[in-house]
């Protein structure tokens, strides 16, 4: 995965707010993944339109932090390995 990829949540998965659990979850036919705040914020930006660089820039601006690139890429690699997102070639 390169910084030019535009990750998107894979078909069959749905990111949604669960009020009862007070957190975002990723739903899929076989179950549910309860997400921590950081994971949810990253996945909320995986719309297939934004590059990884754009996702990182948005997160850094939103949370007024810098140096998030490595953590975001590490999480996206995990999400891709788990099959939660897909990253079509740029």
QUIFENGI-V423800 format. One record per residue. RES is the residue in three letters. OMEGA is omega in radians with two decimals (* if undefined). NEAR is the number of other ideal C-beta (glycine too) atoms within 8 Angstrom. D_LAST is the distance of its C-alpha to the last C-alpha in Angstrom with 1 decimal. Layout:
BEGIN
RES/OMEGA/NEAR/D_LAST  RES/OMEGA/NEAR/D_LAST
END
This chain:
BEGIN
UNK/3.10/9/9.6  UNK/-3.13/6/8.5  UNK/3.12/8/9.3  UNK/3.11/8/6.0  UNK/3.14/12/5.1  UNK/-3.07/12/7.0  UNK/3.10/14/9.8  UNK/3.07/11/12.4  UNK/-3.05/10/15.9  UNK/3.06/9/16.4  UNK/-3.11/3/18.7  UNK/3.09/5/22.2  UNK/3.13/10/21.9  UNK/3.08/7/23.2  UNK/3.13/12/23.4  UNK/3.08/7/26.8  UNK/3.07/6/29.6  UNK/-3.09/10/32.7  UNK/-3.11/5/35.7  UNK/-3.13/4/38.0  UNK/3.13/7/36.1  UNK/-3.11/5/35.1  UNK/2.99/11/31.5  UNK/3.07/12/28.1  UNK/3.03/13/27.6  UNK/-3.11/13/24.9  UNK/3.05/9/26.7  UNK/-3.01/10/26.1  UNK/-3.08/4/28.6  UNK/-3.11/3/30.0  UNK/-3.03/6/30.4  UNK/3.04/7/29.3  UNK/3.07/8/27.8  UNK/-3.04/7/29.5  UNK/2.98/12/27.1  UNK/-3.04/6/28.3  UNK/-3.12/7/27.6  UNK/3.13/8/24.8  UNK/3.14/11/22.9  UNK/-3.13/12/23.5  UNK/3.10/11/22.3  UNK/-3.10/14/19.0  UNK/3.11/15/18.5  UNK/-3.12/8/19.8  UNK/3.13/10/16.8  UNK/-3.05/14/14.2  UNK/-3.13/6/14.0  UNK/3.14/8/10.4  UNK/-3.07/4/10.7  UNK/3.03/11/10.8  UNK/3.08/10/8.7  UNK/3.09/16/10.8  UNK/3.13/8/12.5  UNK/3.09/8/13.5  UNK/3.14/14/14.8  UNK/-3.13/11/16.8  UNK/3.13/8/18.1  UNK/3.12/10/19.3  UNK/-3.14/14/21.0  UNK/3.11/12/22.6  UNK/-3.10/7/23.9  UNK/-3.05/7/25.1  UNK/3.11/8/26.9  UNK/3.11/5/27.9  UNK/3.06/7/26.8  UNK/3.09/4/24.9  UNK/-3.11/6/23.4  UNK/-3.04/11/21.5  UNK/-3.07/8/18.3  UNK/-3.14/7/19.6  UNK/-3.14/8/21.0  UNK/3.14/13/18.0  UNK/3.12/11/15.8  UNK/3.12/8/18.8  UNK/3.14/11/19.1  UNK/3.05/15/15.6  UNK/3.09/9/16.0  UNK/-3.14/8/19.3  UNK/3.10/14/18.0  UNK/3.11/13/15.5  UNK/3.13/6/18.5  UNK/3.14/6/20.8  UNK/-3.12/5/18.6  UNK/-3.12/11/18.5  UNK/2.96/12/14.8  UNK/-3.10/7/11.9  UNK/3.12/11/8.3  UNK/3.14/8/6.4  UNK/-3.13/4/3.8  UNK/*/7/0.0
END
